């Protein structure tokens, strides 16, 4: 039975039979990758070669770095090495929210970089505009749209967290999206695009190849050797690339630089996708302005419409497994999918009877500042960025520019930022990392059940700069 401290999702939970029926036909598969169309087939690196720039990783960060490198210098020889296939990991599994924020939101940015936050906000908006321009100029078909984002309060205490000058009351919010759980809202009309994640990755690969980037899949990099002062050697199981510069875009996977291996942890996020809604179902929820939606809890949910009027619904559970491993077995977590389905049907009870077609999960590269960190290593020959903490769709474009600035020896407004020059604190080794992360997750859950009140652990983390406020 719900208690007086239960959340709105718990108070309005549907019957378990309704939840089980909604999940019964779902398949464990990433909708975006299925829907992206035929895969281009790129070869495996089988013979040694040379390059001016070698990029390790074929997600958004690596692909944007490749495309932007060729746009800066069309004559440069650029090689991209991907361990599996382009966009198969976080870049193909996210919700498709492309936000201007480089700092994981205003609160995090103001807390960590107050002196340069205005500049970071401006650079973030410029970065989003540049992405839109490049997507148009390069003919990238990724279902880009800019409906903005709707922040919603689902418990009474969250209403005060909305800007009183911009806040929509209950009726105004439900006129946008008709959910009995939505008590108030705020429509951020700028600073958030929505896109098709799988198609963006595939299209970036297509454009990179057309620009002359040599792309190799199923070519995992085992080592980056920079001992030779003349050139670095990037080693794969079957061949080596001799190269002037290296850009590491390995995201959540263990860094090839020992110095960075404690700076990120993989946290698993879970997602459901519904079948396409009928006209009557769409009429029942409204949502005519098609905004992305996120609630204001610490353990928040996010949702959006696809082009064919499916609803993607994800978030809430953020699961860390001891040992920092990325494993396919962690994606199979029935309790997380049941929780999401229950919360979805509590949000939209008028959609009872809908079926979820797809369920999937992915690992988020989380760092202690909850926004990307950047750097240069090995005597200026290796650049890196990581730690995007779930907001990498837009920030990877910015990070690609930073890596190219660094490798080119350029001092730019981007490289001068404190956010770029300083690294976050590393996570402790195991078992302390697991204990600390899971205790923090428990404390955030308790705050959501206690009208947002943060306990001693969260207040301590806030005081030392390790707190998280979504």
N, C-alpha and C positions, 0 to 999 in steps of 0.2 A: 504493500500500500504506500502511495506517496506520502511524504511527511510535509510539515509546514515549511521545511527548508528544501524541498525538492524543486527541480527546475521545471520550466514550462513544458519541456519535452516529456518529462516524467509524469507530470500531472495530467497530460492529455494523451498518454500512450495508448495505442490501439491494442486490441486483443492479439495475442501471440499467433492465433490462427490466421489473422489477416496479414500479419507480417510474413509468416511462412509462405502463404499463397503468393504474395508479391514477389518473393525471391525464388519461387520454385523453378521457373524456367530460365533463370539468369545463367549466363555462361561466364567462366573465368577467362576473360579476354579483354584487351584494351580496345574500346570502341574506336578511339581516334586513329589507331594504327590500322584497324580493319577498314575504316571508312576513307583512309587517305588514298586509296587506289593502288594500282600496281606498283610494286617496288622496282626502282631502278636497281640493277645489279652492278655492283662495283667489284673489281678483282681483289684478290688477296695479294699482298706484297710478297713476291716470290723471288725477286732478284734485287740485289743492292743497287741503290741509286743515290743521287745527291739533290740537295735543295737549298734555296736561300732561307726558307722558313719551313719548319716542320711542326705541324699541329697535332697534338695527341688528344683525341676525343672528338666524336662526331655528333655531339648534341648541339644545342643552340650556340653555346659559347664558342666551340670549335668551328662551327659552320659560319657564324658571323665573322669570326677572326679571319677565316679563309676568304670570304667574299670581300670584306673591307680591305684586306691586304692587297688583293688584286685590283681593287678600285684605286687604292693609293698608288700602287706601282704595278701596272699591267705586265711589265717585263719580268717581274719576280717569279722565280720558280717555287711554287708552294705545294707541299705534300701534306695530306691529311690522313692520319691513321686512326681507325676505329676498331675496337676489340670485337664488336659484334656487328650491328647494322646501324645506319644513321638514325638517330632519334629514337632508339628503342627504349631508352631508360626514361629519366625524368622529363626530357623534352617531348616525348610522345605520350606521357601519362598524366600531365597536369590538367588543371581545369580550364586553361585557355584564357585566364585573366592576364592581361598585359598592362601592368600599372606603371605610372610615371615614377612612383616613389623608388628611390635608390636606397632608402634607409628602413624599409619595412614599416612605413607609416610615420606620421608626424610625431607621435609620442616618443617612439624609439629614436628618431633623428634628433629631436629637440633635447632629449636627455643626454645623448652621447656626443653630439657635435653641435652644441648650441651656437657657437660663434660662427659657424659656416652653414647653418641650416638653410638660411634663405638662398644661398648659392646652390646648395644641394637640391633644393626644391626646384630652382630655375633650371639647373642642369638636367634634372629628371624630366621636366616638361619638354626641354629641347631634345632630349634623347628620344622620347616617345614620338615627337613630331618628325624627327629624322627617320625613325623606323617606318612611320607611315609613308613618308616621301620615298624611301628606298623600296618599300614593298610595291608602291605604285610604279616607280621607274623601272624596276626589274621585272615587272609582270608576275609577281608572286601571288598565286591564287591560294589564299589561306582563310577566306571568309572573314576578313577584317571588318569590324564594325565598332562604332564608338558611342554606345548608349550610356556610358557612365556606370557608376556603381551605387547600390542602395544599401546603406548600413541600417540594420533594423534592431530595435530593442525588443527582446522577448521576455524579459523579466523587469519588474518595476524599477529596480535600482539602475538599470542600464539607460533609462530615459535621460537621466542627468548627464550622461556621458556624451550626449549629442549636443551640437552647437545650438543654443536656444534661439539664435537668430535665423537658423536655417532648418530647424526641426519641423518635420511633418507630424501632425497629431495622428491619433489612431485612425480616424476616418480618412484622412489624406493619404496615409501610408497604405491602407487597404484599398484605396482607389487605384493605387499603383499595382500592388500585388495583394490579392485577397486571401490572407491567411488570418485565422482567428488568433494566432499567437503573436502577431505583429502589433505592438503597443504604440510604437512611434518609429520614425525613420528619418534619414537624411540622404538626399539624392546628390551625390557628387557627380556633377554633370561633365566635368573635365577630369582628365588624368587617368582614365581607365578605358582600354580597348578590350574587345573580346575577339578571339580568333580560334581557328581549328589547329590545335597543336601538332597533330600528325602531318597535316598538309604543309604547315610552315616548315617543319624539318625536311620533308621530302623536297619541297620547292627550293629551299636554301641549298640542298645538295645539287639539284638540277642547275641552279644558277652558278654555283661554285664551279661545277664541271664545265659549263659553257664558258666561264671566264678563264679556264685553263688550269684550275686546281686539279692535281692528281689525287684522287680519292681511292683509298684502299680499305675495304672492310675485312672483318675476321683477321685482323692484323694487330693483336695485342702488343703493346710496348712493354718490354720487360725491364729496360734500363736506359737511362740517358747518361752517357759517358762524356764528360767535358774535360778530361785530363789533357787531351791533345789541344795545345793552344791554337792550332790552325783551324780546327773544326770539331763540332760535337758529333757524337755517334748515337743515333737513336736505334735501339736494337729490338727487333721482333723475332719470333721463333725461326723464321725462314730467311730473313734478310735484314740489312742495315741501311739506314738513311744517314749519309754524311751531310751535315747541315751547318749553316752559319748561326741560325737562331732557332729556339724552340719555344712554342707556346703550349703550356699545359692546361688542358680544358677537361680534366677528368672528374670534376664535380664531386659526387658522393664517394667515388672509389678511392682506395688508398693512394695517397700522393706518391709520386715518384721522387719527391724531395723529402728526405727523412725529417727535416725541420718542420714540415707541415702535417705530419701524420697524426698528431694529437689535436689539431685545430678544428677538425670536423667529426661529427658522428652521424650515422645514417638513422633517420627517424622515419618510420613507415606511416604513410597517409593512405586512407582507404576511400574508394569512390564507387558510387552506383550511377547507372544510366538507365532511364526509363525507356520504354517503347515510345514511339511518337504519339503525342496527345491528339485526340480527336478535336474537331471544332468545338463541340460541346464542352469538353474538358478544358480547353483553352479559355472559353468564355467564362467558365466557373472560377478561374483564378485571375483573369485579366492579364496583367503582365504585358500590356501592349507596347510599352516602351523598352522592353527587353533588357533591362539593366542586369548587370551581375549583382548578386545579393550575398551579403555576409552578415551574420548576426554578431553581437557585441560581447559574447561570452569569452572567457579565457580559452576554453576549448570550443572554438567557434566552428560553425558550419558555413560552407559556401555553396552557391548554386547558380546555374545559368541555363538559358535555353540554347539549344543547337539550332542550326538552320532549318532542320526538319521538325522542330518543336518537340524534341525530347528534353527532359530535364536532367542535367547532371547535378548530383548531390554528393558532396564529400566533406571531409574534415572530421572534427570532433576527436576521434581517437588519433593519437600521435604516439606510436609505439617504438620504443627503443629496446633492442635485444643486446644483452651483454656480449661484448667482444668486438663491436664495431663491424660486424660482417654484413655484407649484402648478399642475401640468399633468396632464391625464388620461393622456397618453402615459407618464408615469412609473409608472402602475399596471400596465403590461404588462411584467413582468420575469420571463421564464420561468425563469431560473437561481434566483431566490428561491423560486418555487413548487416547483421540483425539489428544492431543498435541504430545504424544509419537508416535502415528501412523504417524502423519504429519512429524515429524522429521526423523523417520525411512525411509519414502519414499523419503524425500529430500536427505538422505544419499545414498540410493540405488534406484535411479529412474528406473534402469533397471529391478527392481522387481515389478513394477506396475502390479497390478492384483493379487498379493499374498494375502492370507487371514491369519488373526490372529486366532489361535485356542483357546487360553486361555488368560485371563487377570486376574491379581490379585494384591494385595497390602499387605504390612506388616509394622509393627511398628518397628522402629529402636531405640534402647536405646542410646540416645545421651547425652553426658556430655560435660562440658565446656573445657576439654582438648582434646576432640575428639579422645581419646584412653582410653582403660580400666583403671579403678582404682581398687585397691585391699585393703583388710583390714582384721583385726581380732577384734572381739568384745566379750563382755560378759565373761570377764576374760579368754580369750583365747579359748573359747569353740565354738565360731561361726566364721567361715570364710566366706568371700564374695568376689565377683568380679562382676562388671557391667560397663556400659558405653562404649561398644565396638564401637559404632557409625558407624556401617555398615561394619566393618572389623573384624568380630568375628570368621569367619570360621577357621582360623588358630590360632588366638590369644586366643580362648577359650581353646585350648589344653595347651598352656603356662599357662593360668590362673588356670587351673585345677591343674597343678603341683605346682603353687604358693599356692593355698588353702591347698593342702596336706602338703606342707612344713610348712605352718603356723600352721596347726592343729597338726602336729607332733612336734612342737617346734624346728624346724630345722632352722639354719641360713645357707643359701645357696647364691650363686651369684644372684639368682632370688630375694630372699627376701631382699637382701642388696641394691637393686636398689632404687634410688630416685623416679623413676617412680612408684615403688611398695609401697614405704613408705609414699608418700605424696598424699593427696587427692586433687581433683580439687575444685575450687570454686563452691558452689551450685548455682542453678538458683534461682532467686527471686521468691517469691510467686506471685500468680495471683492478679491483672491483669498485673503486671509488666512483668512477664515471657512472656505472650502472646505478649505484645507490643514490648518487646525487640527482641524476636525471629523473629517475622514477619517483624519488621523494618530491621533486619539484612538480612533476606532473600530478601527483596526488594532492599537493597543496593548491595547485591551480583549480583542480576539480572541487576541492573544499571551498575555495573562494566563490566559485559559481553557485555553490549550494548555501552560501552564507551572505547573500546580498552583496557580493563583490568584496567583502572584507578580506584583506590579505593577512595571513598569519605570520608568526615570527620568522619562519624560514623565508617567505617571500619578501618580507620587509628587509631582512638581512641581505638577500640577493639584490634588492633594489638599491640598498645603501652602498654596495660595493660595485655596482655597475653591471650586474649579471641578471637583473630582473627582466622579465618579458611581459609586455602588455600588448596584446593583439590589437 
